[in-house]
Amino acid sequence: MRYLFEDFVLDTDRRELQRGESLIAVAPQVFDLLAYLIRHRERVVTKDDLVAAIWEGRAVSDSALTTRINAARVVLGDSGEGQRLIKTLLRKGVRFVGEVQEQTAVTEARTGAEHSAPGPAPTEKPSIAVLPFNNMSGDPEQGFFADGMAEDITTALSKVRWLSVAARNSAFAYKGKAVDVREVGRDLDARYVLEGSVRKASNQVRITAQLLDSTTGHHVWAEHYDRELADTFAVQDEITEQVVAAIGPQLYTAEDLRAKRKAPDRFDAGECVVRALALLNSRARADIEAARVLLNNAVLIDPGYAKAHSLLSFAITLGVHMGWDKIGDAAAAASAAAHQALQLDADDPWSHLAVGYVLAWSRRPADAVPKYEKALALDPTFATAHWLLGLSLNYLGRADAAFAHADKAASLSARDLFARGNAGVANNLRSMSCFIRERYREGSEYARRAIIESPNLSAAWRPLVVNCALGGELEEAVKALGLLKQRFLPHLTLKWIDDELPYVRAGDRQRYLEGFRLAGLD
């Protein structure tokens, strides 16, 4: 069935929401809620109606229900204040009040895109200027090295898709001058300024870099690097990679703090994205759902913003990974958002990662691997891509390669905003690799570490149960299963595991299921 209202089409058979010519990504439960409200638009729908229809009678808090209703409003460009389409009746329930036409045949719901309104202006990117590094050595030859450092960092930052970087020639106009970063920021229209210095003694070199907020003059980040100057170009390449990898998370954190000062209803698309990133990083279910609302909003504000689409896809698939949603319900929305991101910006590693993530949880981990590898080719410091690549390699039975990516993810996690708040993902990956290798006691120890490091990472509890059960720690396996169901997945069954987890090798799948059987799961 297709429901037509305003310029929207809700197709319940294909589980798609379309506005004009564009598909809108919608989280599974939000889609179900919206479809239910539209089907029953002739009456007021109560909380009990929604719980019975969407949550199959499971206990649901008022706040969780309100979050889904608000998310449904956001994807329609509605709000709790306006209530243009979804109206709340105090102490009664909610009702869909838009005018709806039903369509059973698959026909075009809307044409005439030439009459559509102009699109929004592109989302404003955080801007940065890299000033010439100061030569503190008294050796004029080191001036070339210092200039090379600034030029290489400028070039590398210019490849970061979500940053706007001041031109090298504009920034180098400040060479040799005492500067006020606030003045530089105004002159170069740069929100952040990176400055640094080079000091050489004998065959040792110290490179210092500091990132400043040009609106306040305050330090955002600073670091120094001591290296032996045996190969000048090798040192420049290494330090450039280190600095660029460090700056990304610091800028996202600074932008998140900036966004927090504003009311959410005044966020632009970029601010929605940076706030959503911080929420996604917690791995807590309520935060993930709040992030989806923000990302849906970002897509509505700026449909051409690739990062908003890729992160929305990631947030939807993450619900499957954590065990809250089913891939059958989530795949269409997650895939639509991921491919929209890829179409908008094929050079953004997040676009490829989002496509790979959907493929992996659609039980196609072999197809996901090249997508993750492409993301890493675009950004070798992308810790999250190393983690997810390792995850798919484990599902394919390639435990040694997966373990290596866990180590790489751990080494980069301090510099990758998305991995930094989730130190447990590397040890979770290691625990899964140990399960594949049948080294269960070692695997259970890694799983324990993962849970300590990332308490909200529900996926870390599953390998703890399995490794403990198969490794002879049955009492702990039973306890871990109880906590997993109590805290995260009350609906967990053997059938759910068999349906959802993408282990490719039959032996791995059967051992995994056997571990849960031993722990007492039906």
N, C-alpha and C positions, 0 to 999 in steps of 0.2 A: 504494500500500500504506500502511496505517495500522498503527503499532505502539503498543500500549497497555501502559504500565508505571507502577506507582504511580498518581499522578494526572496523568500526562503522556500526550499523544498526539503522536506524530511522524508527520506525513503527508508521505511522500516525493513524492507526485504534486503536491501544492500547495506543497511545500517550506515547511511550517509546523510549528512546535513549539508545542503548547498545553498549559498547565497549568491544570486546572480550566476556568474560563470565560475565561481570559486568554491572548492570544497572546504568545509570548516571542520577541523579536528575536534572531536568531542569524546570525553572520557566515557567508558561503557555505562557506568551507572547513571551518569548525567543524561546520556542518550535515552536510556530506558525510562528515566523519570520524565523527560520531555515528551517521549512518545506516549506514555501513559496519560499525562495531562491532556495532550491533544486528543487522544482517543475518547477521553471522558470529559471533554470540554463542556458538555451540557450540564454538568453539576460541579459542586464543590467537592474536591478530593481531600480526604482527611489524612492525618499522619498514619493511622492504622491501615488505610488503603495502600499507601505508598510502601509501608514496611512489608505488608503481605505480598505485594506485587513485585517489588524490586529486591528486597532483602529476604524474601521467602520466610517471613515471620521471625527472623533473628532480631535480637535486641539491638536497637539503634538509638543513639543519643539524639536529643533535639538539636544539638550543635552540628552533628554530622548531617542530619537532614537539612538544616538551614544552609550548610555549606553546599550541598548538591543543588538546592533550589537557586542559590545565588549564582552557582556556576552555570546553571541552565539559562539564567537571565543574561549572564555575561556573553555567552555564545550568540545570543540573539540581539546583543546591543541594548538590552534592557537593564533596569536597575531596581533596587529595592525602593528607591524614592519614586521613580517614574511609574513602575509597574504597568508598562504599556501592553505587555503580552501575558505576563504571569502575575496575577493579582493575589495578594494575601488577604484573607478575611479573618480578622482577629478572633482567636480561639475557635475558629471553624475549620480552616484548612486553606487550600490554594485552588485557584482555577485558572485555566488558560482562556483568555478573553479575546484573543485575536480572531478575525474572520478567516475561516479555513475552507478550502475546497479539497475534496478527496479525488484521487486519480488512481485507478487500478491499472490502466495501460501504461507502458513505459513510453511516455511522450516527452517532448521538450517542455519543461515547465515555464521557461522564460526565454525570450530572445530579445534582440535589440540592444546588444551591449554597447552599440554606438551612442545610445542615449544615456549611458551611465555617467555619473558624476566623476569629475577628475579624482584620481587617487590622492592619498595623503602625501605630504612631503616625506622624503626619506628620513628614517630615524637618525637623529643626531648621534654621532659616535663620540666617545671620549677622545680628547685630542691631547697630543704630547709633542714636545719639542726636545730634541737631543742637542744640547750645546756642545761645542768643541771641548774635549777633555784638556785640562791644564797639564803642561809638562813641568813637573816639580823637580826635575833632575839636574837642571843646569847644563844639560847636554842637548845641544840643538838637534842632534840626530834623533833623540827620543820624541821630538815634536812630530815627526812623521808617524811614529808608532801611536802617539796619542790621537792624532787626526784620524788614523786608520781605525782605531777603536770606535770613535764616535760615528764614522761613516758606516762601518760594518753594523753597528747597533741600529742606526737609522734604517739601513737597508732591510735588516731582519725584522724590525718592528713594522715596516711598511707592508710586510707579508701577513701581518696579523689582521684578519678580516674585520674585526670589530673595532679597530683603532684608526684614528685619523692622525697622520704624522706630518709635522711641519717639514717643508722642503729643506734639504741639506744646505743649500746656498743661503736661505733665509736665516737658518740657525747659526751658520758659520760667520755671519756678519758680526756676531758678538765675540769672536775670537780675540783673546788678549784683553778683554775689557772686564772691569768690575761690573757685575750686573745685579739688578734687583729682579728676582724671579717673577714678582707680581707685574713688573713692567714688561718683562719678556712675554709673559702670558697674554697680556693685553695686545702687545705688538704683533705676536704670531698667532693670536687666537688659539692658544693652547691652554688647556685646563691643567696640564701637568708638565713639569720640566725635569729632564734628566740631565744631571751634570756629573762630572767626574774628574779624576786626575790620575797621572801616571808618575811613579817615582822609581828610578832605577838605582841600584847599588851593586857594583860588580856585575855578576851574571844573574842577579835576582831582580824581579820587577814586582812592584805592588800597584795594583789597579784598584781604585776606589770609585764607587758609583753611589749616587744618592738621588732619590726621586722625591720631588717636592710638589705640593699643591700650590699652583700659582695664584689661586684666589685668596689664600691665607698666608702663604709663605712657609707653612708647616711641613716638616719632614713626613713622608709616607713610608719610606724604606731607605735603608743604607746597607752597604756591604763592601768588604774589601777582599781582594783575591791576591795571594802571594804565589808567584810561579817562577820557575827557572827559565830564563830566556834563551833556551837552546834553539828553538825554532819559532821565529817571530810570528809567522802566519798561523802556526798551530795554536800558539797561545791566544792570538786574536780570535780565532775561530772558537776555541773552547770558552773563553770569557764572554764572547758575544752570546753564545748559546746559554750560558749560565745566567747572564743578566736578563736576557729576553724571557727566559723561562721563569725567572723570579718576578719580573715586573707584572706579568699577566694577573696572577692572583692578587697582588697588591692593588692593582687598579680596580679589579672587580670589588675587592673589599672596600676600597675608598668610595667607589660609586654606590655600593650598597648603603654605606653610612650616609651618603648624600641623599639617597632616595628615602631613607627612613625619616628624614626631616620633613618630608612632604606627606600630605594626606594621600592615601592610596587612590582616591578618585581623581587625583591630579597627576598621576604618573603618566609620562609618555611611554612609548613602546620600549625604549631602552631601559628605563627605570623599572618597568614591569619585569624585564628579563633579568636584570641584576638582582632584584629582590627574589625572583623565582629561583635563581641559582643558589642563593643562600638557603632557601627553604628546602630545595631538593637535596642539598648537602646533608641535611639532618637525617634523612631516610625515615623519619617518623611519618606515619600515615597521614595524620592531620596536616602536616607541613606539605607533603606531596600534593594533597588535594588542594591546598591553598595555592601552591605553585601552579597547578593546572589552571586555576581561575585566572591568575595573573597572566599566564602565557596565552590563554584564549583571548584575554583582553588585548595583549600586545599584538596578536594577529589581526584583531579587529581594527586596532588603531593604525597599524601599518602592515597590510597584507604582503608587502614586498620585503619584509625583514626576515631573511633566511634563518637567522639564529633563533628567532621566536618559534618558527615552525619546527626546527630540529629539536629544540629543547621540549616543545610540547609533545612531540613524538616520543622523546626519551621518557618524559614524565608518565605518559600513558603506558609504555612498555614496562617501565619500572614497577608499576602496580602488578603486572603479571609476574615479573621476576621475584618480587617480594612475596607473592602468593595471594594477594588480595583480589585480583581479577583473573579472568580466564582469557587465554589468547584468542579464542573464538569470538569473544565479545569485543576485544580491544584491537585486533589486527587491522581492521579496515581504517579506523581513525588514525592509528599510529602510522600505518603505511602511507596514508594520504598526506599526513603532515611531513613525514620524512622525505617523500619524493617531491613534495612542493619545495622543501628546503633545498634539495639537490638541484631542482630546476632553477631556483633563484640564484644559487651560489654553489657551483660545483667545486670551487677551490676552498671552501670552508670545511675543515676536517670534521666538524660536528655534523654536517650534512651526511657524509658517508658513514659516520658512526651511527647515526640514527637509523639509517637504512639497514645496516648490519645488525643492530640490536633487535629490530622487528623480525628479521630473517632468523636470527638465532632462536628466538622464543616462538617462532612458527615451526620449530623442529627442523630447521634448515641451517644448522651451524656451519656446514661446509660452505654454503653460499655466503654466510656472514663473514668468513675469514678474509676474503679479498677486500671486502668493504672496510674492515678494520685496518688492514694493511695499507689501503689507500689513505685512510685518515692519518696513519703514522708516517707515510711518505710526505704528507703535507705538513705534519708537525711531529717530529720525532720525540718531543718532550711531552706528548699528550698521555699522561699517566692513565687516564680513564680508558683510552683505546688499548693500552697494553693490558689492563685488567680484563676488559671484555673480550679481547682476542684470546687471552689465556683461558677465559671461561669457555669459549667455543672449542678451543683445542682440547680441553678436558672432556667436553661432551663427545668429541670425536675419538677419545681414548689416547690422545697424544700428551701424556702427563708430563714428560720431561720438558717439552717445549713450553707447556703451560706454566710449569714451575719457573722457568727462566723469565717469562713475562711477568710473573708475580714479583720476582726480584727487581725487575726493571721498574714496575709500577711503584714498588716501595721506595726505590731510590729517587724517583721523580715526584713522589706524592707531596713533598713539602712545597713544590713549585707549581703544582696543578691544583687550582682552587677546588675543583670538583672532587679530587681525591684527597686533598689535604684534610678535610673534615671527616674522612672515612678511612682512617689508618687500617681498620680491620679488613678492608677488601683484599689486601695482599695475602694476609694470613688465611682468610676464607678460601682464596684461590689455592693456596698451598695445601689446605686441609682436603680440598677436593682432589688435588693431584695425588695426595697420599692414598685416598680411597681408590683411585684408578690403579695405583701401584700395589694395592693391598697391604699398605703399611699403616694399619689402622690406629695403633697406639700413637704413632707420630702425628697422624691426621687429627686425632681427637685433641692433642695438645695444641696444634695450630688453630683448631676451631675455638678452643677456650680463649686463646689470645685474641682472636678476631672479635669475640663477643665482649671481652674486656675493653678493647679499643673502640668498638662501635656498637654500643648496647642496642641501638635501634635497627641494626642490620639483621632483619628477620631471616634472611637467606643463610646467615652463618650458623643458625641453630640446626639446620637440616643435616649438614655433614657431621655436626657434633653427635646427633642421634645415631647416624649410620656408622660412623667410625667407632663409637663406644660400643654399640651393639655387636658389631662384627669383630671387634678387638677384645671381647671378653669383659668389657666394663658395663654389664647389662643393667646394673642398678642405676648407674649414672645415665645410661641411655633412656631408661624409663622416666627418670626425673626430668631430663632435658626435653623429652617429648611432651611431658605434661606442661612444662613452662612454655614451650613453643605454641601449644594449642591455647593455653591460657592468655598469653600476652599478644600473640600475633594472628594465629590461624585456627580459630575454633572449628572451622569447617573441614580441616585437613583429614583426608582419607587416602587409602592406598590407590583408589581409582583416580583421585585428583592427581597424585604423584605420577601415576602411569600416563595420564592424559596430558599433563602439562610439562613435565621435565624433559628436555630434549636430548637425553642420552641416546647415542646412535647405536652403540654396540649392545647386542642383546644381553651379553653376560654382565656388563656394567649395570644395565637397567634391572636385571633380576637380582643382582647383589644389593643394589640400592633398596629395592622393595623388600628384600629379605631382612635388611637391617631394621626397617620400620616395623616389619611383622614381629621380629624378635622383641622390639621395644613395646609392643602391645597395640599397634595401630591396626584398625580394621579396614 
